[in-house]
Amino acid sequence: MYVFIVNPSSGNGRAVSLWEQVEKRIIKKNVRYEALIGGSEAAARQFVWEQLQKGRVKAVGVIGGDGTFNAVLQDVVHSDTAIALLPAGSGNDIARMFGLTRDPHLFAEKLISGETKRIDVLKVNNSFGLTVSGIGLDAEIAVRAAGAFYKKPLNKLYAGGLSYKISALEEILRYKPFKSTVTIDGDQYVSDRTWMIACGNTTLYGGGLVICPYAHPIDGVADVTMVHTVKRSNLLFRLFPMLMKGKPVLRTGVTYKKGKQIRIQTSRPVSVMIDGESIGTTPAVISLHEKAVKLLISAK
């Protein structure tokens, strides 16, 4: 059996149209399925969990954005049930990273054929994620972008990623750095002036910003990017423009490390996010779980 979660608010209603096309294709194939259209992320998780308890679920197909995908991911990690994404959100970093199709017909065909790949997963405190966990400035940017008045208008123009960039500009101008102690596989890194710490299973977030340029989702380690001792003006005019261009920031004040177990302590509680979703504040304990989820590979 297959389970589908459809977020009708994604893509200004485009997710529903995509689902209708997917449904037609799977009905033609005589595929047994259950679907939930609408509801909260908590409701989506409950629905998936209930279906998993009833019996064998081959795959869960998500038609929506990265946030909906992340909610469903929590219940399929460390299982034989695959997860698939037909992107219909604003950022779509997961689809961008894995080259996932936006074609509903190809998505349905790939889902039924069952071509999957085991992918590493991050666990941040009690939450799983597939892409990047941000601590500090980048997490605050994500919070601001999610609630920004300009998000919906930009989504209607299919420029949802721009809301992150506008929010980044606003947040950089006001954010105050913090002291941090980062422990990576037993090695400790201390900074009196930290802007943000990103732990990546993949390279990018925020609608395409490349924050962990050397990350790979099947290499068995997390990439850690620490941004510290950087002037505010350099953040605004050098670092973020370079991230937007997808270039590694090779300069003093930006440190790249790798590890499996990361512990982050800060001088004040700072925001923590994973896959663009806010999950609380520091301290943060992050671990890399190798090949912990089966991802449908629906190449374009």
Secondary structure as a PSIPRED ss2 file (coil, helix, strand):
# PSIPRED VFORMAT (PSIPRED V4.0)

   1 M C   1.000  0.000  0.000
   2 Y E   0.000  0.000  1.000
   3 V E   0.000  0.000  1.000
   4 F E   0.000  0.000  1.000
   5 I E   0.000  0.000  1.000
   6 V E   0.000  0.000  1.000
   7 N C   1.000  0.000  0.000
   8 P C   1.000  0.000  0.000
   9 S C   1.000  0.000  0.000
  10 S H   0.000  1.000  0.000
  11 G H   0.000  1.000  0.000
  12 N H   0.000  1.000  0.000
  13 G H   0.000  1.000  0.000
  14 R H   0.000  1.000  0.000
  15 A H   0.000  1.000  0.000
  16 V H   0.000  1.000  0.000
  17 S H   0.000  1.000  0.000
  18 L H   0.000  1.000  0.000
  19 W H   0.000  1.000  0.000
  20 E H   0.000  1.000  0.000
  21 Q H   0.000  1.000  0.000
  22 V H   0.000  1.000  0.000
  23 E H   0.000  1.000  0.000
  24 K H   0.000  1.000  0.000
  25 R H   0.000  1.000  0.000
  26 I H   0.000  1.000  0.000
  27 I H   0.000  1.000  0.000
  28 K H   0.000  1.000  0.000
  29 K C   1.000  0.000  0.000
  30 N C   1.000  0.000  0.000
  31 V C   1.000  0.000  0.000
  32 R C   1.000  0.000  0.000
  33 Y E   0.000  0.000  1.000
  34 E E   0.000  0.000  1.000
  35 A E   0.000  0.000  1.000
  36 L E   0.000  0.000  1.000
  37 I E   0.000  0.000  1.000
  38 G C   1.000  0.000  0.000
  39 G C   1.000  0.000  0.000
  40 S C   1.000  0.000  0.000
  41 E H   0.000  1.000  0.000
  42 A H   0.000  1.000  0.000
  43 A H   0.000  1.000  0.000
  44 A H   0.000  1.000  0.000
  45 R H   0.000  1.000  0.000
  46 Q H   0.000  1.000  0.000
  47 F H   0.000  1.000  0.000
  48 V H   0.000  1.000  0.000
  49 W H   0.000  1.000  0.000
  50 E H   0.000  1.000  0.000
  51 Q H   0.000  1.000  0.000
  52 L H   0.000  1.000  0.000
  53 Q H   0.000  1.000  0.000
  54 K H   0.000  1.000  0.000
  55 G C   1.000  0.000  0.000
  56 R C   1.000  0.000  0.000
  57 V C   1.000  0.000  0.000
  58 K C   1.000  0.000  0.000
  59 A E   0.000  0.000  1.000
  60 V E   0.000  0.000  1.000
  61 G E   0.000  0.000  1.000
  62 V E   0.000  0.000  1.000
  63 I E   0.000  0.000  1.000
  64 G E   0.000  0.000  1.000
  65 G C   1.000  0.000  0.000
  66 D H   0.000  1.000  0.000
  67 G H   0.000  1.000  0.000
  68 T H   0.000  1.000  0.000
  69 F H   0.000  1.000  0.000
  70 N H   0.000  1.000  0.000
  71 A H   0.000  1.000  0.000
  72 V H   0.000  1.000  0.000
  73 L H   0.000  1.000  0.000
  74 Q C   1.000  0.000  0.000
  75 D C   1.000  0.000  0.000
  76 V C   1.000  0.000  0.000
  77 V C   1.000  0.000  0.000
  78 H C   1.000  0.000  0.000
  79 S C   1.000  0.000  0.000
  80 D C   1.000  0.000  0.000
  81 T C   1.000  0.000  0.000
  82 A E   0.000  0.000  1.000
  83 I E   0.000  0.000  1.000
  84 A E   0.000  0.000  1.000
  85 L E   0.000  0.000  1.000
  86 L E   0.000  0.000  1.000
  87 P E   0.000  0.000  1.000
  88 A C   1.000  0.000  0.000
  89 G C   1.000  0.000  0.000
  90 S C   1.000  0.000  0.000
  91 G C   1.000  0.000  0.000
  92 N C   1.000  0.000  0.000
  93 D H   0.000  1.000  0.000
  94 I H   0.000  1.000  0.000
  95 A H   0.000  1.000  0.000
  96 R H   0.000  1.000  0.000
  97 M H   0.000  1.000  0.000
  98 F H   0.000  1.000  0.000
  99 G C   1.000  0.000  0.000
 100 L E   0.000  0.000  1.000
 101 T C   1.000  0.000  0.000
 102 R C   1.000  0.000  0.000
 103 D C   1.000  0.000  0.000
 104 P H   0.000  1.000  0.000
 105 H H   0.000  1.000  0.000
 106 L H   0.000  1.000  0.000
 107 F H   0.000  1.000  0.000
 108 A H   0.000  1.000  0.000
 109 E H   0.000  1.000  0.000
 110 K H   0.000  1.000  0.000
 111 L H   0.000  1.000  0.000
 112 I H   0.000  1.000  0.000
 113 S H   0.000  1.000  0.000
 114 G C   1.000  0.000  0.000
 115 E C   1.000  0.000  0.000
 116 T E   0.000  0.000  1.000
 117 K E   0.000  0.000  1.000
 118 R E   0.000  0.000  1.000
 119 I E   0.000  0.000  1.000
 120 D E   0.000  0.000  1.000
 121 V E   0.000  0.000  1.000
 122 L E   0.000  0.000  1.000
 123 K E   0.000  0.000  1.000
 124 V E   0.000  0.000  1.000
 125 N C   1.000  0.000  0.000
 126 N C   1.000  0.000  0.000
 127 S E   0.000  0.000  1.000
 128 F E   0.000  0.000  1.000
 129 G E   0.000  0.000  1.000
 130 L C   1.000  0.000  0.000
 131 T C   1.000  0.000  0.000
 132 V E   0.000  0.000  1.000
 133 S E   0.000  0.000  1.000
 134 G E   0.000  0.000  1.000
 135 I E   0.000  0.000  1.000
 136 G E   0.000  0.000  1.000
 137 L H   0.000  1.000  0.000
 138 D H   0.000  1.000  0.000
 139 A H   0.000  1.000  0.000
 140 E H   0.000  1.000  0.000
 141 I H   0.000  1.000  0.000
 142 A H   0.000  1.000  0.000
 143 V H   0.000  1.000  0.000
 144 R H   0.000  1.000  0.000
 145 A H   0.000  1.000  0.000
 146 A H   0.000  1.000  0.000
 147 G H   0.000  1.000  0.000
 148 A C   1.000  0.000  0.000
 149 F C   1.000  0.000  0.000
 150 Y C   1.000  0.000  0.000
 151 K H   0.000  1.000  0.000
 152 K H   0.000  1.000  0.000
 153 P H   0.000  1.000  0.000
 154 L H   0.000  1.000  0.000
 155 N H   0.000  1.000  0.000
 156 K H   0.000  1.000  0.000
 157 L C   1.000  0.000  0.000
 158 Y C   1.000  0.000  0.000
 159 A C   1.000  0.000  0.000
 160 G C   1.000  0.000  0.000
 161 G H   0.000  1.000  0.000
 162 L H   0.000  1.000  0.000
 163 S H   0.000  1.000  0.000
 164 Y H   0.000  1.000  0.000
 165 K H   0.000  1.000  0.000
 166 I H   0.000  1.000  0.000
 167 S H   0.000  1.000  0.000
 168 A H   0.000  1.000  0.000
 169 L H   0.000  1.000  0.000
 170 E H   0.000  1.000  0.000
 171 E H   0.000  1.000  0.000
 172 I H   0.000  1.000  0.000
 173 L H   0.000  1.000  0.000
 174 R H   0.000  1.000  0.000
 175 Y C   1.000  0.000  0.000
 176 K C   1.000  0.000  0.000
 177 P C   1.000  0.000  0.000
 178 F E   0.000  0.000  1.000
 179 K E   0.000  0.000  1.000
 180 S E   0.000  0.000  1.000
 181 T E   0.000  0.000  1.000
 182 V E   0.000  0.000  1.000
 183 T E   0.000  0.000  1.000
 184 I E   0.000  0.000  1.000
 185 D C   1.000  0.000  0.000
 186 G C   1.000  0.000  0.000
 187 D E   0.000  0.000  1.000
 188 Q E   0.000  0.000  1.000
 189 Y E   0.000  0.000  1.000
 190 V E   0.000  0.000  1.000
 191 S E   0.000  0.000  1.000
 192 D E   0.000  0.000  1.000
 193 R E   0.000  0.000  1.000
 194 T E   0.000  0.000  1.000
 195 W E   0.000  0.000  1.000
 196 M E   0.000  0.000  1.000
 197 I E   0.000  0.000  1.000
 198 A E   0.000  0.000  1.000
 199 C E   0.000  0.000  1.000
 200 G E   0.000  0.000  1.000
 201 N C   1.000  0.000  0.000
 202 T C   1.000  0.000  0.000
 203 T C   1.000  0.000  0.000
 204 L E   0.000  0.000  1.000
 205 Y E   0.000  0.000  1.000
 206 G C   1.000  0.000  0.000
 207 G C   1.000  0.000  0.000
 208 G C   1.000  0.000  0.000
 209 L E   0.000  0.000  1.000
 210 V E   0.000  0.000  1.000
 211 I C   1.000  0.000  0.000
 212 C C   1.000  0.000  0.000
 213 P C   1.000  0.000  0.000
 214 Y C   1.000  0.000  0.000
 215 A C   1.000  0.000  0.000
 216 H C   1.000  0.000  0.000
 217 P C   1.000  0.000  0.000
 218 I C   1.000  0.000  0.000
 219 D C   1.000  0.000  0.000
 220 G C   1.000  0.000  0.000
 221 V C   1.000  0.000  0.000
 222 A E   0.000  0.000  1.000
 223 D E   0.000  0.000  1.000
 224 V E   0.000  0.000  1.000
 225 T E   0.000  0.000  1.000
 226 M E   0.000  0.000  1.000
 227 V E   0.000  0.000  1.000
 228 H E   0.000  0.000  1.000
 229 T C   1.000  0.000  0.000
 230 V C   1.000  0.000  0.000
 231 K C   1.000  0.000  0.000
 232 R H   0.000  1.000  0.000
 233 S H   0.000  1.000  0.000
 234 N H   0.000  1.000  0.000
 235 L H   0.000  1.000  0.000
 236 L H   0.000  1.000  0.000
 237 F H   0.000  1.000  0.000
 238 R H   0.000  1.000  0.000
 239 L H   0.000  1.000  0.000
 240 F H   0.000  1.000  0.000
 241 P H   0.000  1.000  0.000
 242 M H   0.000  1.000  0.000
 243 L H   0.000  1.000  0.000
 244 M H   0.000  1.000  0.000
 245 K C   1.000  0.000  0.000
 246 G C   1.000  0.000  0.000
 247 K C   1.000  0.000  0.000
 248 P C   1.000  0.000  0.000
 249 V C   1.000  0.000  0.000
 250 L C   1.000  0.000  0.000
 251 R C   1.000  0.000  0.000
 252 T C   1.000  0.000  0.000
 253 G C   1.000  0.000  0.000
 254 V E   0.000  0.000  1.000
 255 T E   0.000  0.000  1.000
 256 Y E   0.000  0.000  1.000
 257 K E   0.000  0.000  1.000
 258 K E   0.000  0.000  1.000
 259 G E   0.000  0.000  1.000
 260 K C   1.000  0.000  0.000
 261 Q E   0.000  0.000  1.000
 262 I E   0.000  0.000  1.000
 263 R E   0.000  0.000  1.000
 264 I E   0.000  0.000  1.000
 265 Q E   0.000  0.000  1.000
 266 T E   0.000  0.000  1.000
 267 S C   1.000  0.000  0.000
 268 R C   1.000  0.000  0.000
 269 P C   1.000  0.000  0.000
 270 V C   1.000  0.000  0.000
 271 S E   0.000  0.000  1.000
 272 V E   0.000  0.000  1.000
 273 M E   0.000  0.000  1.000
 274 I E   0.000  0.000  1.000
 275 D C   1.000  0.000  0.000
 276 G C   1.000  0.000  0.000
 277 E E   0.000  0.000  1.000
 278 S E   0.000  0.000  1.000
 279 I E   0.000  0.000  1.000
 280 G E   0.000  0.000  1.000
 281 T E   0.000  0.000  1.000
 282 T C   1.000  0.000  0.000
 283 P C   1.000  0.000  0.000
 284 A E   0.000  0.000  1.000
 285 V E   0.000  0.000  1.000
 286 I E   0.000  0.000  1.000
 287 S E   0.000  0.000  1.000
 288 L E   0.000  0.000  1.000
 289 H E   0.000  0.000  1.000
 290 E E   0.000  0.000  1.000
 291 K E   0.000  0.000  1.000
 292 A E   0.000  0.000  1.000
 293 V E   0.000  0.000  1.000
 294 K E   0.000  0.000  1.000
 295 L E   0.000  0.000  1.000
 296 L E   0.000  0.000  1.000
 297 I C   1.000  0.000  0.000
 298 S C   1.000  0.000  0.000
 299 A E   0.000  0.000  1.000
 300 K C   1.000  0.000  0.000
